[in-house]
Amino acid sequence: MAYWYNLTTGTVESDENKSQSDDLMGPYGSEAEAAKALDTARQRTEAWDEEDKAWEEGSSND
């Protein structure tokens, strides 16, 4: 079963009760993973921003 995080309601939904909404993040393999969807997204965004910054700083040295 897959789980989803609903950005509008701030709740976790399963395939059985999933909203028909564009405001869903997922699917996630567990309810716990879905519950921390925003934290996971924030961490990934921060990591990508650091990678972008490192790449841009490295390319300016050419």
mmCIF file of the N, C-alpha and C atoms, coordinates in Angstrom:
data_MODEL
# 
_entry.id   MODEL 
# 
loop_
_atom_site.group_PDB 
_atom_site.id 
_atom_site.type_symbol 
_atom_site.label_atom_id 
_atom_site.label_alt_id 
_atom_site.label_comp_id 
_atom_site.label_asym_id 
_atom_site.label_entity_id 
_atom_site.label_seq_id 
_atom_site.pdbx_PDB_ins_code 
_atom_site.Cartn_x 
_atom_site.Cartn_y 
_atom_site.Cartn_z 
_atom_site.occupancy 
_atom_site.B_iso_or_equiv 
_atom_site.pdbx_formal_charge 
_atom_site.auth_seq_id 
_atom_site.auth_comp_id 
_atom_site.auth_asym_id 
_atom_site.auth_atom_id 
_atom_site.pdbx_PDB_model_num 
ATOM 1   N N  . MET A 1 1  ? 0.843  -1.172 0.000   1.00 0.00 ? 1  MET A N  1 
ATOM 2   C CA . MET A 1 1  ? 0.000  0.000  0.000   1.00 0.00 ? 1  MET A CA 1 
ATOM 3   C C  . MET A 1 1  ? 0.891  1.239  0.000   1.00 0.00 ? 1  MET A C  1 
ATOM 4   N N  . ALA A 1 2  ? 0.471  2.257  -0.696  1.00 0.00 ? 2  ALA A N  1 
ATOM 5   C CA . ALA A 1 2  ? 1.197  3.524  -0.763  1.00 0.00 ? 2  ALA A CA 1 
ATOM 6   C C  . ALA A 1 2  ? 0.517  4.553  0.131   1.00 0.00 ? 2  ALA A C  1 
ATOM 7   N N  . TYR A 1 3  ? 1.329  5.518  0.577   1.00 0.00 ? 3  TYR A N  1 
ATOM 8   C CA . TYR A 1 3  ? 0.830  6.594  1.427   1.00 0.00 ? 3  TYR A CA 1 
ATOM 9   C C  . TYR A 1 3  ? 1.175  7.929  0.796   1.00 0.00 ? 3  TYR A C  1 
ATOM 10  N N  . TRP A 1 4  ? 0.372  8.922  1.091   1.00 0.00 ? 4  TRP A N  1 
ATOM 11  C CA . TRP A 1 4  ? 0.484  10.242 0.496   1.00 0.00 ? 4  TRP A CA 1 
ATOM 12  C C  . TRP A 1 4  ? 0.388  11.299 1.585   1.00 0.00 ? 4  TRP A C  1 
ATOM 13  N N  . TYR A 1 5  ? 1.054  12.437 1.387   1.00 0.00 ? 5  TYR A N  1 
ATOM 14  C CA . TYR A 1 5  ? 0.925  13.563 2.309   1.00 0.00 ? 5  TYR A CA 1 
ATOM 15  C C  . TYR A 1 5  ? 0.092  14.631 1.629   1.00 0.00 ? 5  TYR A C  1 
ATOM 16  N N  . ASN A 1 6  ? -0.982 15.050 2.278   1.00 0.00 ? 6  ASN A N  1 
ATOM 17  C CA . ASN A 1 6  ? -1.879 16.057 1.725   1.00 0.00 ? 6  ASN A CA 1 
ATOM 18  C C  . ASN A 1 6  ? -1.434 17.430 2.219   1.00 0.00 ? 6  ASN A C  1 
ATOM 19  N N  . LEU A 1 7  ? -0.970 18.264 1.308   1.00 0.00 ? 7  LEU A N  1 
ATOM 20  C CA . LEU A 1 7  ? -0.467 19.590 1.661   1.00 0.00 ? 7  LEU A CA 1 
ATOM 21  C C  . LEU A 1 7  ? -1.563 20.510 2.184   1.00 0.00 ? 7  LEU A C  1 
ATOM 22  N N  . THR A 1 8  ? -2.782 20.323 1.744   1.00 0.00 ? 8  THR A N  1 
ATOM 23  C CA . THR A 1 8  ? -3.887 21.174 2.165   1.00 0.00 ? 8  THR A CA 1 
ATOM 24  C C  . THR A 1 8  ? -4.323 20.872 3.592   1.00 0.00 ? 8  THR A C  1 
ATOM 25  N N  . THR A 1 9  ? -4.471 19.596 3.900   1.00 0.00 ? 9  THR A N  1 
ATOM 26  C CA . THR A 1 9  ? -4.971 19.204 5.213   1.00 0.00 ? 9  THR A CA 1 
ATOM 27  C C  . THR A 1 9  ? -3.866 18.896 6.213   1.00 0.00 ? 9  THR A C  1 
ATOM 28  N N  . GLY A 1 10 ? -2.647 18.639 5.710   1.00 0.00 ? 10 GLY A N  1 
ATOM 29  C CA . GLY A 1 10 ? -1.546 18.279 6.595   1.00 0.00 ? 10 GLY A CA 1 
ATOM 30  C C  . GLY A 1 10 ? -1.671 16.883 7.163   1.00 0.00 ? 10 GLY A C  1 
ATOM 31  N N  . THR A 1 11 ? -2.393 16.029 6.453   1.00 0.00 ? 11 THR A N  1 
ATOM 32  C CA . THR A 1 11 ? -2.608 14.664 6.933   1.00 0.00 ? 11 THR A CA 1 
ATOM 33  C C  . THR A 1 11 ? -2.030 13.649 5.952   1.00 0.00 ? 11 THR A C  1 
ATOM 34  N N  . VAL A 1 12 ? -1.811 12.451 6.470   1.00 0.00 ? 12 VAL A N  1 
ATOM 35  C CA . VAL A 1 12 ? -1.355 11.329 5.657   1.00 0.00 ? 12 VAL A CA 1 
ATOM 36  C C  . VAL A 1 12 ? -2.574 10.565 5.181   1.00 0.00 ? 12 VAL A C  1 
ATOM 37  N N  . GLU A 1 13 ? -2.553 10.185 3.919   1.00 0.00 ? 13 GLU A N  1 
ATOM 38  C CA . GLU A 1 13 ? -3.640 9.418  3.326   1.00 0.00 ? 13 GLU A CA 1 
ATOM 39  C C  . GLU A 1 13 ? -3.070 8.142  2.726   1.00 0.00 ? 13 GLU A C  1 
ATOM 40  N N  . SER A 1 14 ? -3.866 7.110  2.711   1.00 0.00 ? 14 SER A N  1 
ATOM 41  C CA . SER A 1 14 ? -3.457 5.855  2.080   1.00 0.00 ? 14 SER A CA 1 
ATOM 42  C C  . SER A 1 14 ? -4.150 5.734  0.730   1.00 0.00 ? 14 SER A C  1 
ATOM 43  N N  . ASP A 1 15 ? -3.777 4.710  -0.007  1.00 0.00 ? 15 ASP A N  1 
ATOM 44  C CA . ASP A 1 15 ? -4.460 4.464  -1.279  1.00 0.00 ? 15 ASP A CA 1 
ATOM 45  C C  . ASP A 1 15 ? -5.961 4.303  -1.073  1.00 0.00 ? 15 ASP A C  1 
ATOM 46  N N  . GLU A 1 16 ? -6.337 3.801  0.087   1.00 0.00 ? 16 GLU A N  1 
ATOM 47  C CA . GLU A 1 16 ? -7.748 3.542  0.365   1.00 0.00 ? 16 GLU A CA 1 
ATOM 48  C C  . GLU A 1 16 ? -8.563 4.815  0.573   1.00 0.00 ? 16 GLU A C  1 
ATOM 49  N N  . ASN A 1 17 ? -7.916 5.885  1.061   1.00 0.00 ? 17 ASN A N  1 
ATOM 50  C CA . ASN A 1 17 ? -8.659 7.116  1.323   1.00 0.00 ? 17 ASN A CA 1 
ATOM 51  C C  . ASN A 1 17 ? -8.036 8.342  0.656   1.00 0.00 ? 17 ASN A C  1 
ATOM 52  N N  . LYS A 1 18 ? -7.275 8.110  -0.398  1.00 0.00 ? 18 LYS A N  1 
ATOM 53  C CA . LYS A 1 18 ? -6.547 9.179  -1.076  1.00 0.00 ? 18 LYS A CA 1 
ATOM 54  C C  . LYS A 1 18 ? -7.490 10.171 -1.747  1.00 0.00 ? 18 LYS A C  1 
ATOM 55  N N  . SER A 1 19 ? -7.234 11.453 -1.498  1.00 0.00 ? 19 SER A N  1 
ATOM 56  C CA . SER A 1 19 ? -8.013 12.521 -2.127  1.00 0.00 ? 19 SER A CA 1 
ATOM 57  C C  . SER A 1 19 ? -7.696 12.602 -3.615  1.00 0.00 ? 19 SER A C  1 
ATOM 58  N N  . GLN A 1 20 ? -8.617 13.152 -4.347  1.00 0.00 ? 20 GLN A N  1 
ATOM 59  C CA . GLN A 1 20 ? -8.383 13.453 -5.755  1.00 0.00 ? 20 GLN A CA 1 
ATOM 60  C C  . GLN A 1 20 ? -7.904 14.896 -5.801  1.00 0.00 ? 20 GLN A C  1 
ATOM 61  N N  . SER A 1 21 ? -6.654 15.107 -5.463  1.00 0.00 ? 21 SER A N  1 
ATOM 62  C CA . SER A 1 21 ? -6.131 16.451 -5.287  1.00 0.00 ? 21 SER A CA 1 
ATOM 63  C C  . SER A 1 21 ? -4.756 16.585 -5.906  1.00 0.00 ? 21 SER A C  1 
ATOM 64  N N  . ASP A 1 22 ? -4.462 17.794 -6.367  1.00 0.00 ? 22 ASP A N  1 
ATOM 65  C CA . ASP A 1 22 ? -3.120 18.093 -6.849  1.00 0.00 ? 22 ASP A CA 1 
ATOM 66  C C  . ASP A 1 22 ? -2.187 18.419 -5.695  1.00 0.00 ? 22 ASP A C  1 
ATOM 67  N N  . ASP A 1 23 ? -2.726 18.445 -4.486  1.00 0.00 ? 23 ASP A N  1 
ATOM 68  C CA . ASP A 1 23 ? -1.951 18.827 -3.310  1.00 0.00 ? 23 ASP A CA 1 
ATOM 69  C C  . ASP A 1 23 ? -1.381 17.631 -2.565  1.00 0.00 ? 23 ASP A C  1 
ATOM 70  N N  . LEU A 1 24 ? -1.144 16.526 -3.264  1.00 0.00 ? 24 LEU A N  1 
ATOM 71  C CA . LEU A 1 24 ? -0.601 15.335 -2.630  1.00 0.00 ? 24 LEU A CA 1 
ATOM 72  C C  . LEU A 1 24 ? 0.869  15.162 -2.972  1.00 0.00 ? 24 LEU A C  1 
ATOM 73  N N  . MET A 1 25 ? 1.649  14.796 -1.977  1.00 0.00 ? 25 MET A N  1 
ATOM 74  C CA . MET A 1 25 ? 3.048  14.423 -2.187  1.00 0.00 ? 25 MET A CA 1 
ATOM 75  C C  . MET A 1 25 ? 3.139  12.918 -1.986  1.00 0.00 ? 25 MET A C  1 
ATOM 76  N N  . GLY A 1 26 ? 3.877  12.265 -2.849  1.00 0.00 ? 26 GLY A N  1 
ATOM 77  C CA . GLY A 1 26 ? 4.039  10.825 -2.700  1.00 0.00 ? 26 GLY A CA 1 
ATOM 78  C C  . GLY A 1 26 ? 4.051  10.158 -4.054  1.00 0.00 ? 26 GLY A C  1 
ATOM 79  N N  . PRO A 1 27 ? 4.021  8.893  -4.088  1.00 0.00 ? 27 PRO A N  1 
ATOM 80  C CA . PRO A 1 27 ? 3.717  7.983  -2.993  1.00 0.00 ? 27 PRO A CA 1 
ATOM 81  C C  . PRO A 1 27 ? 4.939  7.683  -2.117  1.00 0.00 ? 27 PRO A C  1 
ATOM 82  N N  . TYR A 1 28 ? 4.656  7.291  -0.887  1.00 0.00 ? 28 TYR A N  1 
ATOM 83  C CA . TYR A 1 28 ? 5.661  6.867  0.071   1.00 0.00 ? 28 TYR A CA 1 
ATOM 84  C C  . TYR A 1 28 ? 5.353  5.438  0.480   1.00 0.00 ? 28 TYR A C  1 
ATOM 85  N N  . GLY A 1 29 ? 6.373  4.724  0.886   1.00 0.00 ? 29 GLY A N  1 
ATOM 86  C CA . GLY A 1 29 ? 6.229  3.317  1.231   1.00 0.00 ? 29 GLY A CA 1 
ATOM 87  C C  . GLY A 1 29 ? 5.630  3.052  2.591   1.00 0.00 ? 29 GLY A C  1 
ATOM 88  N N  . SER A 1 30 ? 5.631  4.075  3.453   1.00 0.00 ? 30 SER A N  1 
ATOM 89  C CA . SER A 1 30 ? 5.057  3.884  4.785   1.00 0.00 ? 30 SER A CA 1 
ATOM 90  C C  . SER A 1 30 ? 4.368  5.160  5.239   1.00 0.00 ? 30 SER A C  1 
ATOM 91  N N  . GLU A 1 31 ? 3.525  5.003  6.248   1.00 0.00 ? 31 GLU A N  1 
ATOM 92  C CA . GLU A 1 31 ? 2.835  6.151  6.810   1.00 0.00 ? 31 GLU A CA 1 
ATOM 93  C C  . GLU A 1 31 ? 3.839  7.115  7.443   1.00 0.00 ? 31 GLU A C  1 
ATOM 94  N N  . ALA A 1 32 ? 4.875  6.571  8.074   1.00 0.00 ? 32 ALA A N  1 
ATOM 95  C CA . ALA A 1 32 ? 5.894  7.407  8.720   1.00 0.00 ? 32 ALA A CA 1 
ATOM 96  C C  . ALA A 1 32 ? 6.656  8.245  7.693   1.00 0.00 ? 32 ALA A C  1 
ATOM 97  N N  . GLU A 1 33 ? 6.998  7.645  6.556   1.00 0.00 ? 33 GLU A N  1 
ATOM 98  C CA . GLU A 1 33 ? 7.686  8.405  5.496   1.00 0.00 ? 33 GLU A CA 1 
ATOM 99  C C  . GLU A 1 33 ? 6.799  9.536  4.980   1.00 0.00 ? 33 GLU A C  1 
ATOM 100 N N  . ALA A 1 34 ? 5.533  9.249  4.786   1.00 0.00 ? 34 ALA A N  1 
ATOM 101 C CA . ALA A 1 34 ? 4.605  10.269 4.292   1.00 0.00 ? 34 ALA A CA 1 
ATOM 102 C C  . ALA A 1 34 ? 4.454  11.393 5.305   1.00 0.00 ? 34 ALA A C  1 
ATOM 103 N N  . ALA A 1 35 ? 4.437  11.055 6.592   1.00 0.00 ? 35 ALA A N  1 
ATOM 104 C CA . ALA A 1 35 ? 4.260  12.060 7.631   1.00 0.00 ? 35 ALA A CA 1 
ATOM 105 C C  . ALA A 1 35 ? 5.411  13.059 7.655   1.00 0.00 ? 35 ALA A C  1 
ATOM 106 N N  . LYS A 1 36 ? 6.591  12.645 7.230   1.00 0.00 ? 36 LYS A N  1 
ATOM 107 C CA . LYS A 1 36 ? 7.738  13.567 7.217   1.00 0.00 ? 36 LYS A CA 1 
ATOM 108 C C  . LYS A 1 36 ? 8.068  14.058 5.805   1.00 0.00 ? 36 LYS A C  1 
ATOM 109 N N  . ALA A 1 37 ? 7.075  14.075 4.952   1.00 0.00 ? 37 ALA A N  1 
ATOM 110 C CA . ALA A 1 37 ? 7.267  14.470 3.554   1.00 0.00 ? 37 ALA A CA 1 
ATOM 111 C C  . ALA A 1 37 ? 7.831  15.876 3.416   1.00 0.00 ? 37 ALA A C  1 
ATOM 112 N N  . LEU A 1 38 ? 7.322  16.819 4.183   1.00 0.00 ? 38 LEU A N  1 
ATOM 113 C CA . LEU A 1 38 ? 7.807  18.200 4.070   1.00 0.00 ? 38 LEU A CA 1 
ATOM 114 C C  . LEU A 1 38 ? 9.249  18.312 4.530   1.00 0.00 ? 38 LEU A C  1 
ATOM 115 N N  . ASP A 1 39 ? 9.611  17.605 5.587   1.00 0.00 ? 39 ASP A N  1 
ATOM 116 C CA . ASP A 1 39 ? 10.992 17.631 6.066   1.00 0.00 ? 39 ASP A CA 1 
ATOM 117 C C  . ASP A 1 39 ? 11.930 17.005 5.040   1.00 0.00 ? 39 ASP A C  1 
ATOM 118 N N  . THR A 1 40 ? 11.501 15.898 4.458   1.00 0.00 ? 40 THR A N  1 
ATOM 119 C CA . THR A 1 40 ? 12.302 15.237 3.426   1.00 0.00 ? 40 THR A CA 1 
ATOM 120 C C  . THR A 1 40 ? 12.493 16.157 2.225   1.00 0.00 ? 40 THR A C  1 
ATOM 121 N N  . ALA A 1 41 ? 11.433 16.811 1.804   1.00 0.00 ? 41 ALA A N  1 
ATOM 122 C CA . ALA A 1 41 ? 11.517 17.733 0.662   1.00 0.00 ? 41 ALA A CA 1 
ATOM 123 C C  . ALA A 1 41 ? 12.456 18.898 0.981   1.00 0.00 ? 41 ALA A C  1 
ATOM 124 N N  . ARG A 1 42 ? 12.370 19.426 2.198   1.00 0.00 ? 42 ARG A N  1 
ATOM 125 C CA . ARG A 1 42 ? 13.247 20.530 2.602   1.00 0.00 ? 42 ARG A CA 1 
ATOM 126 C C  . ARG A 1 42 ? 14.706 20.094 2.582   1.00 0.00 ? 42 ARG A C  1 
ATOM 127 N N  . GLN A 1 43 ? 14.994 18.920 3.116   1.00 0.00 ? 43 GLN A N  1 
ATOM 128 C CA . GLN A 1 43 ? 16.366 18.410 3.141   1.00 0.00 ? 43 GLN A CA 1 
ATOM 129 C C  . GLN A 1 43 ? 16.906 18.209 1.730   1.00 0.00 ? 43 GLN A C  1 
ATOM 130 N N  . ARG A 1 44 ? 16.095 17.670 0.858   1.00 0.00 ? 44 ARG A N  1 
ATOM 131 C CA . ARG A 1 44 ? 16.528 17.454 -0.529  1.00 0.00 ? 44 ARG A CA 1 
ATOM 132 C C  . ARG A 1 44 ? 16.774 18.777 -1.241  1.00 0.00 ? 44 ARG A C  1 
ATOM 133 N N  . THR A 1 45 ? 15.905 19.738 -1.018  1.00 0.00 ? 45 THR A N  1 
ATOM 134 C CA . THR A 1 45 ? 16.063 21.051 -1.641  1.00 0.00 ? 45 THR A CA 1 
ATOM 135 C C  . THR A 1 45 ? 17.345 21.719 -1.163  1.00 0.00 ? 45 THR A C  1 
ATOM 136 N N  . GLU A 1 46 ? 17.616 21.639 0.136   1.00 0.00 ? 46 GLU A N  1 
ATOM 137 C CA . GLU A 1 46 ? 18.844 22.221 0.678   1.00 0.00 ? 46 GLU A CA 1 
ATOM 138 C C  . GLU A 1 46 ? 20.076 21.548 0.078   1.00 0.00 ? 46 GLU A C  1 
ATOM 139 N N  . ALA A 1 47 ? 20.042 20.224 -0.056  1.00 0.00 ? 47 ALA A N  1 
ATOM 140 C CA . ALA A 1 47 ? 21.165 19.495 -0.642  1.00 0.00 ? 47 ALA A CA 1 
ATOM 141 C C  . ALA A 1 47 ? 21.369 19.898 -2.097  1.00 0.00 ? 47 ALA A C  1 
ATOM 142 N N  . TRP A 1 48 ? 20.276 20.004 -2.853  1.00 0.00 ? 48 TRP A N  1 
ATOM 143 C CA . TRP A 1 48 ? 20.390 20.407 -4.257  1.00 0.00 ? 48 TRP A CA 1 
ATOM 144 C C  . TRP A 1 48 ? 20.900 21.833 -4.380  1.00 0.00 ? 48 TRP A C  1 
ATOM 145 N N  . ASP A 1 49 ? 20.453 22.716 -3.471  1.00 0.00 ? 49 ASP A N  1 
ATOM 146 C CA . ASP A 1 49 ? 20.948 24.098 -3.490  1.00 0.00 ? 49 ASP A CA 1 
ATOM 147 C C  . ASP A 1 49 ? 22.447 24.138 -3.238  1.00 0.00 ? 49 ASP A C  1 
ATOM 148 N N  . GLU A 1 50 ? 22.933 23.326 -2.304  1.00 0.00 ? 50 GLU A N  1 
ATOM 149 C CA . GLU A 1 50 ? 24.368 23.264 -2.031  1.00 0.00 ? 50 GLU A CA 1 
ATOM 150 C C  . GLU A 1 50 ? 25.133 22.717 -3.238  1.00 0.00 ? 50 GLU A C  1 
ATOM 151 N N  . GLU A 1 51 ? 24.576 21.693 -3.892  1.00 0.00 ? 51 GLU A N  1 
ATOM 152 C CA . GLU A 1 51 ? 25.208 21.141 -5.090  1.00 0.00 ? 51 GLU A CA 1 
ATOM 153 C C  . GLU A 1 51 ? 25.268 22.193 -6.196  1.00 0.00 ? 51 GLU A C  1 
ATOM 154 N N  . ASP A 1 52 ? 24.181 22.927 -6.379  1.00 0.00 ? 52 ASP A N  1 
ATOM 155 C CA . ASP A 1 52 ? 24.146 23.992 -7.390  1.00 0.00 ? 52 ASP A CA 1 
ATOM 156 C C  . ASP A 1 52 ? 25.188 25.061 -7.082  1.00 0.00 ? 52 ASP A C  1 
ATOM 157 N N  . LYS A 1 53 ? 25.264 25.454 -5.812  1.00 0.00 ? 53 LYS A N  1 
ATOM 158 C CA . LYS A 1 53 ? 26.223 26.480 -5.405  1.00 0.00 ? 53 LYS A CA 1 
ATOM 159 C C  . LYS A 1 53 ? 27.654 26.011 -5.664  1.00 0.00 ? 53 LYS A C  1 
ATOM 160 N N  . ALA A 1 54 ? 27.952 24.769 -5.298  1.00 0.00 ? 54 ALA A N  1 
ATOM 161 C CA . ALA A 1 54 ? 29.283 24.217 -5.515  1.00 0.00 ? 54 ALA A CA 1 
ATOM 162 C C  . ALA A 1 54 ? 29.610 24.155 -7.006  1.00 0.00 ? 54 ALA A C  1 
ATOM 163 N N  . TRP A 1 55 ? 28.634 23.762 -7.805  1.00 0.00 ? 55 TRP A N  1 
ATOM 164 C CA . TRP A 1 55 ? 28.856 23.676 -9.247  1.00 0.00 ? 55 TRP A CA 1 
ATOM 165 C C  . TRP A 1 55 ? 29.111 25.075 -9.828  1.00 0.00 ? 55 TRP A C  1 
ATOM 166 N N  . GLU A 1 56 ? 28.290 26.040 -9.418  1.00 0.00 ? 56 GLU A N  1 
ATOM 167 C CA . GLU A 1 56 ? 28.446 27.403 -9.929  1.00 0.00 ? 56 GLU A CA 1 
ATOM 168 C C  . GLU A 1 56 ? 29.781 28.011 -9.505  1.00 0.00 ? 56 GLU A C  1 
ATOM 169 N N  . GLU A 1 57 ? 30.202 27.761 -8.288  1.00 0.00 ? 57 GLU A N  1 
ATOM 170 C CA . GLU A 1 57 ? 31.494 28.288 -7.828  1.00 0.00 ? 57 GLU A CA 1 
ATOM 171 C C  . GLU A 1 57 ? 32.639 27.602 -8.548  1.00 0.00 ? 57 GLU A C  1 
ATOM 172 N N  . GLY A 1 58 ? 32.488 26.318 -8.822  1.00 0.00 ? 58 GLY A N  1 
ATOM 173 C CA . GLY A 1 58 ? 33.528 25.589 -9.546  1.00 0.00 ? 58 GLY A CA 1 
ATOM 174 C C  . GLY A 1 58 ? 33.627 26.004 -10.990 1.00 0.00 ? 58 GLY A C  1 
ATOM 175 N N  . SER A 1 59 ? 32.507 26.322 -11.617 1.00 0.00 ? 59 SER A N  1 
ATOM 176 C CA . SER A 1 59 ? 32.526 26.697 -13.028 1.00 0.00 ? 59 SER A CA 1 
ATOM 177 C C  . SER A 1 59 ? 33.013 28.121 -13.224 1.00 0.00 ? 59 SER A C  1 
ATOM 178 N N  . SER A 1 60 ? 32.965 28.947 -12.174 1.00 0.00 ? 60 SER A N  1 
ATOM 179 C CA . SER A 1 60 ? 33.446 30.327 -12.332 1.00 0.00 ? 60 SER A CA 1 
ATOM 180 C C  . SER A 1 60 ? 34.953 30.413 -12.254 1.00 0.00 ? 60 SER A C  1 
ATOM 181 N N  . ASN A 1 61 ? 35.607 29.313 -11.877 1.00 0.00 ? 61 ASN A N  1 
ATOM 182 C CA . ASN A 1 61 ? 37.064 29.308 -11.777 1.00 0.00 ? 61 ASN A CA 1 
ATOM 183 C C  . ASN A 1 61 ? 37.726 28.937 -13.098 1.00 0.00 ? 61 ASN A C  1 
ATOM 184 N N  . ASP A 1 62 ? 36.970 28.686 -14.134 1.00 0.00 ? 62 ASP A N  1 
ATOM 185 C CA . ASP A 1 62 ? 37.543 28.268 -15.424 1.00 0.00 ? 62 ASP A CA 1 
ATOM 186 C C  . ASP A 1 62 ? 38.184 29.414 -16.165 1.00 0.00 ? 62 ASP A C  1 
# 
